[in-house]
Amino acid sequence: MAGSYLVRPLSPSEASAGAHAWSELAGGTIPRDLLGRIQKMLTQAGTREFSAFVAERDGELRGIATARLLSHPIRGRCGEIEALMIDDRLPDEAGDALAHAAIEWLRAQGASTISHMRDPAAPAGFWERLGFRSDLVRYTLAGPP
């Protein structure tokens, strides 16, 4: 079926293809050195602390989500969905399916809470529909100029 897609875990051996898809989903704006770091990160997929999931259609990676498990001295095991990007050629529910794959994986790893740092320019409705609620505002100080 032309409209079908598959959401599945990304294998570490697919790190290069995953980084390439990440770059395409970001509009090809990722600098080469950052793309190399993304590829290296994706080689760690499937460990106890990190996983990545892809939405695939016709053999092409058209969506990606990454999930990381962190240990916090007070809050315990916390999960973070670090990235979720999806090609607009896929139906809206493909984004939901990627998010749910990451959430289910984090819960299975023992995450007591799950967060996602949303780009302030992106609509909040997607995450709110999944049950996420805004709880903090993060301020970031970049390194020296």
Buried (B, 14 or more C-beta within 10 A) or exposed (E): EEEEBEBEBBBBEBBEBBBBBBBBBBEEEBEEEBBEEBBEBBBBBBEEEBBBBBBBBEEBBBBBBBBBBEEEEEEEBBBBBBBBBBBEEBBEEBBBBBBBBBBEBBEEBEBEEBBBEBEEEEEEEBBEEBEBEEEEEEEEEEEEE
